[in-house]
Amino acid sequence: MVLSTELFDQDMILQCPICHRAMVRKGYWIKSVKTFTCDGGHNEMRLTYGQKIAIFERHRQATDNR
């Protein structure tokens, strides 16, 4: 599965697996980042390709249900 270029300009929600804080980032940011620092707990996390696919898929399903 590939990351849809149609979603690159869309706001997506990403959740810190440690403190569970929700963060909003654009699809192109999620596509390109390998690690990120949580806005809340300042934890540094890896973002794997599988996790990116899951975020894009969740967003796609949410927009399909509108």
mmCIF file of the N, C-alpha and C atoms, coordinates in Angstrom:
data_MODEL
# 
_entry.id   MODEL 
# 
loop_
_atom_site.group_PDB 
_atom_site.id 
_atom_site.type_symbol 
_atom_site.label_atom_id 
_atom_site.label_alt_id 
_atom_site.label_comp_id 
_atom_site.label_asym_id 
_atom_site.label_entity_id 
_atom_site.label_seq_id 
_atom_site.pdbx_PDB_ins_code 
_atom_site.Cartn_x 
_atom_site.Cartn_y 
_atom_site.Cartn_z 
_atom_site.occupancy 
_atom_site.B_iso_or_equiv 
_atom_site.pdbx_formal_charge 
_atom_site.auth_seq_id 
_atom_site.auth_comp_id 
_atom_site.auth_asym_id 
_atom_site.auth_atom_id 
_atom_site.pdbx_PDB_model_num 
ATOM 1   N N  . MET A 1 1  ? 0.849   -1.179 0.000  1.00 0.00 ? 1  MET A N  1 
ATOM 2   C CA . MET A 1 1  ? 0.000   0.000  0.000  1.00 0.00 ? 1  MET A CA 1 
ATOM 3   C C  . MET A 1 1  ? 0.893   1.240  0.000  1.00 0.00 ? 1  MET A C  1 
ATOM 4   N N  . VAL A 1 2  ? 0.464   2.275  -0.714 1.00 0.00 ? 2  VAL A N  1 
ATOM 5   C CA . VAL A 1 2  ? 1.210   3.529  -0.770 1.00 0.00 ? 2  VAL A CA 1 
ATOM 6   C C  . VAL A 1 2  ? 0.433   4.617  -0.045 1.00 0.00 ? 2  VAL A C  1 
ATOM 7   N N  . LEU A 1 3  ? 1.148   5.666  0.346  1.00 0.00 ? 3  LEU A N  1 
ATOM 8   C CA . LEU A 1 3  ? 0.509   6.802  0.996  1.00 0.00 ? 3  LEU A CA 1 
ATOM 9   C C  . LEU A 1 3  ? -0.097  7.697  -0.084 1.00 0.00 ? 3  LEU A C  1 
ATOM 10  N N  . SER A 1 4  ? -1.369  7.925  -0.010 1.00 0.00 ? 4  SER A N  1 
ATOM 11  C CA . SER A 1 4  ? -2.099  8.657  -1.033 1.00 0.00 ? 4  SER A CA 1 
ATOM 12  C C  . SER A 1 4  ? -1.678  10.118 -1.097 1.00 0.00 ? 4  SER A C  1 
ATOM 13  N N  . THR A 1 5  ? -1.233  10.550 -2.272 1.00 0.00 ? 5  THR A N  1 
ATOM 14  C CA . THR A 1 5  ? -0.834  11.951 -2.458 1.00 0.00 ? 5  THR A CA 1 
ATOM 15  C C  . THR A 1 5  ? -2.028  12.889 -2.313 1.00 0.00 ? 5  THR A C  1 
ATOM 16  N N  . GLU A 1 6  ? -3.233  12.385 -2.493 1.00 0.00 ? 6  GLU A N  1 
ATOM 17  C CA . GLU A 1 6  ? -4.439  13.201 -2.328 1.00 0.00 ? 6  GLU A CA 1 
ATOM 18  C C  . GLU A 1 6  ? -4.610  13.677 -0.890 1.00 0.00 ? 6  GLU A C  1 
ATOM 19  N N  . LEU A 1 7  ? -3.977  12.992 0.048  1.00 0.00 ? 7  LEU A N  1 
ATOM 20  C CA . LEU A 1 7  ? -4.134  13.338 1.468  1.00 0.00 ? 7  LEU A CA 1 
ATOM 21  C C  . LEU A 1 7  ? -2.972  14.155 2.023  1.00 0.00 ? 7  LEU A C  1 
ATOM 22  N N  . PHE A 1 8  ? -1.987  14.481 1.201  1.00 0.00 ? 8  PHE A N  1 
ATOM 23  C CA . PHE A 1 8  ? -0.805  15.190 1.695  1.00 0.00 ? 8  PHE A CA 1 
ATOM 24  C C  . PHE A 1 8  ? -1.137  16.555 2.296  1.00 0.00 ? 8  PHE A C  1 
ATOM 25  N N  . ASP A 1 9  ? -2.134  17.262 1.776  1.00 0.00 ? 9  ASP A N  1 
ATOM 26  C CA . ASP A 1 9  ? -2.493  18.582 2.293  1.00 0.00 ? 9  ASP A CA 1 
ATOM 27  C C  . ASP A 1 9  ? -3.574  18.537 3.370  1.00 0.00 ? 9  ASP A C  1 
ATOM 28  N N  . GLN A 1 10 ? -3.984  17.337 3.761  1.00 0.00 ? 10 GLN A N  1 
ATOM 29  C CA . GLN A 1 10 ? -5.037  17.180 4.762  1.00 0.00 ? 10 GLN A CA 1 
ATOM 30  C C  . GLN A 1 10 ? -4.461  17.143 6.177  1.00 0.00 ? 10 GLN A C  1 
ATOM 31  N N  . ASP A 1 11 ? -5.212  17.704 7.131  1.00 0.00 ? 11 ASP A N  1 
ATOM 32  C CA . ASP A 1 11 ? -4.848  17.586 8.542  1.00 0.00 ? 11 ASP A CA 1 
ATOM 33  C C  . ASP A 1 11 ? -5.186  16.177 9.008  1.00 0.00 ? 11 ASP A C  1 
ATOM 34  N N  . MET A 1 12 ? -4.250  15.567 9.693  1.00 0.00 ? 12 MET A N  1 
ATOM 35  C CA . MET A 1 12 ? -4.455  14.216 10.226 1.00 0.00 ? 12 MET A CA 1 
ATOM 36  C C  . MET A 1 12 ? -4.088  14.195 11.702 1.00 0.00 ? 12 MET A C  1 
ATOM 37  N N  . ILE A 1 13 ? -4.704  13.280 12.424 1.00 0.00 ? 13 ILE A N  1 
ATOM 38  C CA . ILE A 1 13 ? -4.444  13.162 13.856 1.00 0.00 ? 13 ILE A CA 1 
ATOM 39  C C  . ILE A 1 13 ? -3.475  12.021 14.092 1.00 0.00 ? 13 ILE A C  1 
ATOM 40  N N  . LEU A 1 14 ? -2.462  12.334 14.879 1.00 0.00 ? 14 LEU A N  1 
ATOM 41  C CA . LEU A 1 14 ? -1.451  11.351 15.252 1.00 0.00 ? 14 LEU A CA 1 
ATOM 42  C C  . LEU A 1 14 ? -1.418  11.368 16.767 1.00 0.00 ? 14 LEU A C  1 
ATOM 43  N N  . GLN A 1 15 ? -1.336  10.214 17.390 1.00 0.00 ? 15 GLN A N  1 
ATOM 44  C CA . GLN A 1 15 ? -1.408  10.135 18.843 1.00 0.00 ? 15 GLN A CA 1 
ATOM 45  C C  . GLN A 1 15 ? -0.103  9.598  19.408 1.00 0.00 ? 15 GLN A C  1 
ATOM 46  N N  . CYS A 1 16 ? 0.403   10.274 20.446 1.00 0.00 ? 16 CYS A N  1 
ATOM 47  C CA . CYS A 1 16 ? 1.613   9.809  21.120 1.00 0.00 ? 16 CYS A CA 1 
ATOM 48  C C  . CYS A 1 16 ? 1.295   8.488  21.827 1.00 0.00 ? 16 CYS A C  1 
ATOM 49  N N  . PRO A 1 17 ? 2.081   7.440  21.573 1.00 0.00 ? 17 PRO A N  1 
ATOM 50  C CA . PRO A 1 17 ? 1.803   6.154  22.210 1.00 0.00 ? 17 PRO A CA 1 
ATOM 51  C C  . PRO A 1 17 ? 2.126   6.135  23.708 1.00 0.00 ? 17 PRO A C  1 
ATOM 52  N N  . ILE A 1 18 ? 2.846   7.135  24.200 1.00 0.00 ? 18 ILE A N  1 
ATOM 53  C CA . ILE A 1 18 ? 3.208   7.162  25.621 1.00 0.00 ? 18 ILE A CA 1 
ATOM 54  C C  . ILE A 1 18 ? 2.199   7.976  26.436 1.00 0.00 ? 18 ILE A C  1 
ATOM 55  N N  . CYS A 1 19 ? 1.997   9.249  26.066 1.00 0.00 ? 19 CYS A N  1 
ATOM 56  C CA . CYS A 1 19 ? 1.092   10.102 26.850 1.00 0.00 ? 19 CYS A CA 1 
ATOM 57  C C  . CYS A 1 19 ? -0.294  10.220 26.224 1.00 0.00 ? 19 CYS A C  1 
ATOM 58  N N  . HIS A 1 20 ? -0.479  9.672  25.020 1.00 0.00 ? 20 HIS A N  1 
ATOM 59  C CA . HIS A 1 20 ? -1.758  9.626  24.308 1.00 0.00 ? 20 HIS A CA 1 
ATOM 60  C C  . HIS A 1 20 ? -2.274  11.002 23.880 1.00 0.00 ? 20 HIS A C  1 
ATOM 61  N N  . ARG A 1 21 ? -1.398  11.977 23.852 1.00 0.00 ? 21 ARG A N  1 
ATOM 62  C CA . ARG A 1 21 ? -1.804  13.304 23.376 1.00 0.00 ? 21 ARG A CA 1 
ATOM 63  C C  . ARG A 1 21 ? -2.031  13.265 21.861 1.00 0.00 ? 21 ARG A C  1 
ATOM 64  N N  . ALA A 1 22 ? -3.124  13.835 21.418 1.00 0.00 ? 22 ALA A N  1 
ATOM 65  C CA . ALA A 1 22 ? -3.423  13.901 19.989 1.00 0.00 ? 22 ALA A CA 1 
ATOM 66  C C  . ALA A 1 22 ? -2.750  15.136 19.404 1.00 0.00 ? 22 ALA A C  1 
ATOM 67  N N  . MET A 1 23 ? -2.111  14.957 18.263 1.00 0.00 ? 23 MET A N  1 
ATOM 68  C CA . MET A 1 23 ? -1.443  16.056 17.569 1.00 0.00 ? 23 MET A CA 1 
ATOM 69  C C  . MET A 1 23 ? -1.959  16.085 16.139 1.00 0.00 ? 23 MET A C  1 
ATOM 70  N N  . VAL A 1 24 ? -2.138  17.266 15.593 1.00 0.00 ? 24 VAL A N  1 
ATOM 71  C CA . VAL A 1 24 ? -2.608  17.418 14.215 1.00 0.00 ? 24 VAL A CA 1 
ATOM 72  C C  . VAL A 1 24 ? -1.412  17.803 13.350 1.00 0.00 ? 24 VAL A C  1 
ATOM 73  N N  . ARG A 1 25 ? -1.219  17.042 12.287 1.00 0.00 ? 25 ARG A N  1 
ATOM 74  C CA . ARG A 1 25 ? -0.136  17.298 11.340 1.00 0.00 ? 25 ARG A CA 1 
ATOM 75  C C  . ARG A 1 25 ? -0.668  17.076 9.927  1.00 0.00 ? 25 ARG A C  1 
ATOM 76  N N  . LYS A 1 26 ? -0.070  17.738 8.973  1.00 0.00 ? 26 LYS A N  1 
ATOM 77  C CA . LYS A 1 26 ? -0.425  17.554 7.567  1.00 0.00 ? 26 LYS A CA 1 
ATOM 78  C C  . LYS A 1 26 ? 0.082   16.193 7.096  1.00 0.00 ? 26 LYS A C  1 
ATOM 79  N N  . GLY A 1 27 ? -0.593  15.645 6.093  1.00 0.00 ? 27 GLY A N  1 
ATOM 80  C CA . GLY A 1 27 ? -0.217  14.351 5.541  1.00 0.00 ? 27 GLY A CA 1 
ATOM 81  C C  . GLY A 1 27 ? 1.211   14.325 5.019  1.00 0.00 ? 27 GLY A C  1 
ATOM 82  N N  . TYR A 1 28 ? 1.663   15.422 4.369  1.00 0.00 ? 28 TYR A N  1 
ATOM 83  C CA . TYR A 1 28 ? 3.029   15.439 3.844  1.00 0.00 ? 28 TYR A CA 1 
ATOM 84  C C  . TYR A 1 28 ? 4.056   15.384 4.973  1.00 0.00 ? 28 TYR A C  1 
ATOM 85  N N  . TRP A 1 29 ? 3.733   15.953 6.156  1.00 0.00 ? 29 TRP A N  1 
ATOM 86  C CA . TRP A 1 29 ? 4.636   15.895 7.303  1.00 0.00 ? 29 TRP A CA 1 
ATOM 87  C C  . TRP A 1 29 ? 4.734   14.442 7.781  1.00 0.00 ? 29 TRP A C  1 
ATOM 88  N N  . ILE A 1 30 ? 3.598   13.784 7.908  1.00 0.00 ? 30 ILE A N  1 
ATOM 89  C CA . ILE A 1 30 ? 3.578   12.391 8.358  1.00 0.00 ? 30 ILE A CA 1 
ATOM 90  C C  . ILE A 1 30 ? 4.345   11.517 7.378  1.00 0.00 ? 30 ILE A C  1 
ATOM 91  N N  . LYS A 1 31 ? 4.165   11.759 6.089  1.00 0.00 ? 31 LYS A N  1 
ATOM 92  C CA . LYS A 1 31 ? 4.858   10.980 5.062  1.00 0.00 ? 31 LYS A CA 1 
ATOM 93  C C  . LYS A 1 31 ? 6.374   11.099 5.193  1.00 0.00 ? 31 LYS A C  1 
ATOM 94  N N  . SER A 1 32 ? 6.878   12.291 5.471  1.00 0.00 ? 32 SER A N  1 
ATOM 95  C CA . SER A 1 32 ? 8.317   12.525 5.395  1.00 0.00 ? 32 SER A CA 1 
ATOM 96  C C  . SER A 1 32 ? 9.083   12.329 6.698  1.00 0.00 ? 32 SER A C  1 
ATOM 97  N N  . VAL A 1 33 ? 8.407   12.379 7.832  1.00 0.00 ? 33 VAL A N  1 
ATOM 98  C CA . VAL A 1 33 ? 9.112   12.315 9.112  1.00 0.00 ? 33 VAL A CA 1 
ATOM 99  C C  . VAL A 1 33 ? 9.447   10.867 9.497  1.00 0.00 ? 33 VAL A C  1 
ATOM 100 N N  . LYS A 1 34 ? 10.600  10.679 10.102 1.00 0.00 ? 34 LYS A N  1 
ATOM 101 C CA . LYS A 1 34 ? 10.989  9.353  10.611 1.00 0.00 ? 34 LYS A CA 1 
ATOM 102 C C  . LYS A 1 34 ? 10.856  9.286  12.127 1.00 0.00 ? 34 LYS A C  1 
ATOM 103 N N  . THR A 1 35 ? 11.145  10.403 12.777 1.00 0.00 ? 35 THR A N  1 
ATOM 104 C CA . THR A 1 35 ? 10.952  10.510 14.227 1.00 0.00 ? 35 THR A CA 1 
ATOM 105 C C  . THR A 1 35 ? 10.254  11.832 14.505 1.00 0.00 ? 35 THR A C  1 
ATOM 106 N N  . PHE A 1 36 ? 9.567   11.896 15.642 1.00 0.00 ? 36 PHE A N  1 
ATOM 107 C CA . PHE A 1 36 ? 8.920   13.139 16.043 1.00 0.00 ? 36 PHE A CA 1 
ATOM 108 C C  . PHE A 1 36 ? 8.961   13.256 17.551 1.00 0.00 ? 36 PHE A C  1 
ATOM 109 N N  . THR A 1 37 ? 8.822   14.475 18.020 1.00 0.00 ? 37 THR A N  1 
ATOM 110 C CA . THR A 1 37 ? 8.768   14.739 19.455 1.00 0.00 ? 37 THR A CA 1 
ATOM 111 C C  . THR A 1 37 ? 7.340   15.135 19.804 1.00 0.00 ? 37 THR A C  1 
ATOM 112 N N  . CYS A 1 38 ? 6.794   14.470 20.787 1.00 0.00 ? 38 CYS A N  1 
ATOM 113 C CA . CYS A 1 38 ? 5.429   14.716 21.232 1.00 0.00 ? 38 CYS A CA 1 
ATOM 114 C C  . CYS A 1 38 ? 5.300   16.145 21.746 1.00 0.00 ? 38 CYS A C  1 
ATOM 115 N N  . ASP A 1 39 ? 4.177   16.797 21.416 1.00 0.00 ? 39 ASP A N  1 
ATOM 116 C CA . ASP A 1 39 ? 3.912   18.155 21.882 1.00 0.00 ? 39 ASP A CA 1 
ATOM 117 C C  . ASP A 1 39 ? 3.676   18.208 23.390 1.00 0.00 ? 39 ASP A C  1 
ATOM 118 N N  . GLY A 1 40 ? 3.197   17.129 23.956 1.00 0.00 ? 40 GLY A N  1 
ATOM 119 C CA . GLY A 1 40 ? 2.852   17.134 25.382 1.00 0.00 ? 40 GLY A CA 1 
ATOM 120 C C  . GLY A 1 40 ? 3.977   16.671 26.273 1.00 0.00 ? 40 GLY A C  1 
ATOM 121 N N  . GLY A 1 41 ? 4.328   15.401 26.179 1.00 0.00 ? 41 GLY A N  1 
ATOM 122 C CA . GLY A 1 41 ? 5.331   14.825 27.070 1.00 0.00 ? 41 GLY A CA 1 
ATOM 123 C C  . GLY A 1 41 ? 6.751   14.970 26.573 1.00 0.00 ? 41 GLY A C  1 
ATOM 124 N N  . HIS A 1 42 ? 6.914   15.528 25.376 1.00 0.00 ? 42 HIS A N  1 
ATOM 125 C CA . HIS A 1 42 ? 8.231   15.722 24.757 1.00 0.00 ? 42 HIS A CA 1 
ATOM 126 C C  . HIS A 1 42 ? 9.001   14.416 24.615 1.00 0.00 ? 42 HIS A C  1 
ATOM 127 N N  . ASN A 1 43 ? 8.259   13.340 24.400 1.00 0.00 ? 43 ASN A N  1 
ATOM 128 C CA . ASN A 1 43 ? 8.861   12.036 24.145 1.00 0.00 ? 43 ASN A CA 1 
ATOM 129 C C  . ASN A 1 43 ? 9.239   11.944 22.673 1.00 0.00 ? 43 ASN A C  1 
ATOM 130 N N  . GLU A 1 44 ? 10.410  11.393 22.373 1.00 0.00 ? 44 GLU A N  1 
ATOM 131 C CA . GLU A 1 44 ? 10.796  11.218 20.979 1.00 0.00 ? 44 GLU A CA 1 
ATOM 132 C C  . GLU A 1 44 ? 10.379  9.829  20.519 1.00 0.00 ? 44 GLU A C  1 
ATOM 133 N N  . MET A 1 45 ? 9.683   9.766  19.381 1.00 0.00 ? 45 MET A N  1 
ATOM 134 C CA . MET A 1 45 ? 9.135   8.524  18.856 1.00 0.00 ? 45 MET A CA 1 
ATOM 135 C C  . MET A 1 45 ? 9.577   8.292  17.425 1.00 0.00 ? 45 MET A C  1 
ATOM 136 N N  . ARG A 1 46 ? 9.655   7.024  17.047 1.00 0.00 ? 46 ARG A N  1 
ATOM 137 C CA . ARG A 1 46 ? 9.818   6.649  15.633 1.00 0.00 ? 46 ARG A CA 1 
ATOM 138 C C  . ARG A 1 46 ? 8.434   6.521  15.032 1.00 0.00 ? 46 ARG A C  1 
ATOM 139 N N  . LEU A 1 47 ? 8.345   6.841  13.758 1.00 0.00 ? 47 LEU A N  1 
ATOM 140 C CA . LEU A 1 47 ? 7.096   6.674  13.031 1.00 0.00 ? 47 LEU A CA 1 
ATOM 141 C C  . LEU A 1 47 ? 7.406   5.768  11.849 1.00 0.00 ? 47 LEU A C  1 
ATOM 142 N N  . THR A 1 48 ? 6.998   4.512  11.958 1.00 0.00 ? 48 THR A N  1 
ATOM 143 C CA . THR A 1 48 ? 7.310   3.527  10.930 1.00 0.00 ? 48 THR A CA 1 
ATOM 144 C C  . THR A 1 48 ? 6.365   3.674  9.741  1.00 0.00 ? 48 THR A C  1 
ATOM 145 N N  . TYR A 1 49 ? 6.742   3.064  8.633  1.00 0.00 ? 49 TYR A N  1 
ATOM 146 C CA . TYR A 1 49 ? 5.896   3.112  7.434  1.00 0.00 ? 49 TYR A CA 1 
ATOM 147 C C  . TYR A 1 49 ? 4.538   2.469  7.719  1.00 0.00 ? 49 TYR A C  1 
ATOM 148 N N  . GLY A 1 50 ? 4.526   1.385  8.464  1.00 0.00 ? 50 GLY A N  1 
ATOM 149 C CA . GLY A 1 50 ? 3.261   0.732  8.822  1.00 0.00 ? 50 GLY A CA 1 
ATOM 150 C C  . GLY A 1 50 ? 2.359   1.651  9.635  1.00 0.00 ? 50 GLY A C  1 
ATOM 151 N N  . GLN A 1 51 ? 2.932   2.420  10.550 1.00 0.00 ? 51 GLN A N  1 
ATOM 152 C CA . GLN A 1 51 ? 2.150   3.368  11.342 1.00 0.00 ? 51 GLN A CA 1 
ATOM 153 C C  . GLN A 1 51 ? 1.609   4.487  10.451 1.00 0.00 ? 51 GLN A C  1 
ATOM 154 N N  . LYS A 1 52 ? 2.437   4.936  9.498  1.00 0.00 ? 52 LYS A N  1 
ATOM 155 C CA . LYS A 1 52 ? 2.001   5.981  8.567  1.00 0.00 ? 52 LYS A CA 1 
ATOM 156 C C  . LYS A 1 52 ? 0.819   5.488  7.732  1.00 0.00 ? 52 LYS A C  1 
ATOM 157 N N  . ILE A 1 53 ? 0.903   4.270  7.245  1.00 0.00 ? 53 ILE A N  1 
ATOM 158 C CA . ILE A 1 53 ? -0.196  3.693  6.467  1.00 0.00 ? 53 ILE A CA 1 
ATOM 159 C C  . ILE A 1 53 ? -1.472  3.659  7.309  1.00 0.00 ? 53 ILE A C  1 
ATOM 160 N N  . ALA A 1 54 ? -1.353  3.255  8.577  1.00 0.00 ? 54 ALA A N  1 
ATOM 161 C CA . ALA A 1 54 ? -2.520  3.186  9.462  1.00 0.00 ? 54 ALA A CA 1 
ATOM 162 C C  . ALA A 1 54 ? -3.139  4.573  9.666  1.00 0.00 ? 54 ALA A C  1 
ATOM 163 N N  . ILE A 1 55 ? -2.320  5.608  9.825  1.00 0.00 ? 55 ILE A N  1 
ATOM 164 C CA . ILE A 1 55 ? -2.823  6.969  10.004 1.00 0.00 ? 55 ILE A CA 1 
ATOM 165 C C  . ILE A 1 55 ? -3.557  7.419  8.746  1.00 0.00 ? 55 ILE A C  1 
ATOM 166 N N  . PHE A 1 56 ? -2.939  7.204  7.585  1.00 0.00 ? 56 PHE A N  1 
ATOM 167 C CA . PHE A 1 56 ? -3.568  7.592  6.318  1.00 0.00 ? 56 PHE A CA 1 
ATOM 168 C C  . PHE A 1 56 ? -4.867  6.825  6.110  1.00 0.00 ? 56 PHE A C  1 
ATOM 169 N N  . GLU A 1 57 ? -4.890  5.550  6.416  1.00 0.00 ? 57 GLU A N  1 
ATOM 170 C CA . GLU A 1 57 ? -6.088  4.730  6.229  1.00 0.00 ? 57 GLU A CA 1 
ATOM 171 C C  . GLU A 1 57 ? -7.207  5.183  7.166  1.00 0.00 ? 57 GLU A C  1 
ATOM 172 N N  . ARG A 1 58 ? -6.878  5.477  8.424  1.00 0.00 ? 58 ARG A N  1 
ATOM 173 C CA . ARG A 1 58 ? -7.878  5.978  9.374  1.00 0.00 ? 58 ARG A CA 1 
ATOM 174 C C  . ARG A 1 58 ? -8.492  7.278  8.855  1.00 0.00 ? 58 ARG A C  1 
ATOM 175 N N  . HIS A 1 59 ? -7.645  8.165  8.352  1.00 0.00 ? 59 HIS A N  1 
ATOM 176 C CA . HIS A 1 59 ? -8.140  9.437  7.833  1.00 0.00 ? 59 HIS A CA 1 
ATOM 177 C C  . HIS A 1 59 ? -9.014  9.219  6.595  1.00 0.00 ? 59 HIS A C  1 
ATOM 178 N N  . ARG A 1 60 ? -8.586  8.335  5.715  1.00 0.00 ? 60 ARG A N  1 
ATOM 179 C CA . ARG A 1 60 ? -9.360  8.062  4.510  1.00 0.00 ? 60 ARG A CA 1 
ATOM 180 C C  . ARG A 1 60 ? -10.736 7.512  4.869  1.00 0.00 ? 60 ARG A C  1 
ATOM 181 N N  . GLN A 1 61 ? -10.787 6.579  5.828  1.00 0.00 ? 61 GLN A N  1 
ATOM 182 C CA . GLN A 1 61 ? -12.067 6.005  6.239  1.00 0.00 ? 61 GLN A CA 1 
ATOM 183 C C  . GLN A 1 61 ? -12.963 7.044  6.880  1.00 0.00 ? 61 GLN A C  1 
ATOM 184 N N  . ALA A 1 62 ? -12.374 7.936  7.676  1.00 0.00 ? 62 ALA A N  1 
ATOM 185 C CA . ALA A 1 62 ? -13.157 8.989  8.329  1.00 0.00 ? 62 ALA A CA 1 
ATOM 186 C C  . ALA A 1 62 ? -13.760 9.937  7.307  1.00 0.00 ? 62 ALA A C  1 
ATOM 187 N N  . THR A 1 63 ? -13.015 10.271 6.267  1.00 0.00 ? 63 THR A N  1 
ATOM 188 C CA . THR A 1 63 ? -13.528 11.178 5.239  1.00 0.00 ? 63 THR A CA 1 
ATOM 189 C C  . THR A 1 63 ? -14.525 10.469 4.334  1.00 0.00 ? 63 THR A C  1 
ATOM 190 N N  . ASP A 1 64 ? -14.395 9.161  4.152  1.00 0.00 ? 64 ASP A N  1 
ATOM 191 C CA . ASP A 1 64 ? -15.358 8.400  3.345  1.00 0.00 ? 64 ASP A CA 1 
ATOM 192 C C  . ASP A 1 64 ? -16.721 8.318  4.038  1.00 0.00 ? 64 ASP A C  1 
ATOM 193 N N  . ASN A 1 65 ? -16.717 8.330  5.363  1.00 0.00 ? 65 ASN A N  1 
ATOM 194 C CA . ASN A 1 65 ? -17.963 8.206  6.125  1.00 0.00 ? 65 ASN A CA 1 
ATOM 195 C C  . ASN A 1 65 ? -18.713 9.525  6.259  1.00 0.00 ? 65 ASN A C  1 
ATOM 196 N N  . ARG A 1 66 ? -18.168 10.606 5.734  1.00 0.00 ? 66 ARG A N  1 
ATOM 197 C CA . ARG A 1 66 ? -18.851 11.918 5.833  1.00 0.00 ? 66 ARG A CA 1 
ATOM 198 C C  . ARG A 1 66 ? -19.939 12.026 4.823  1.00 0.00 ? 66 ARG A C  1 
# 
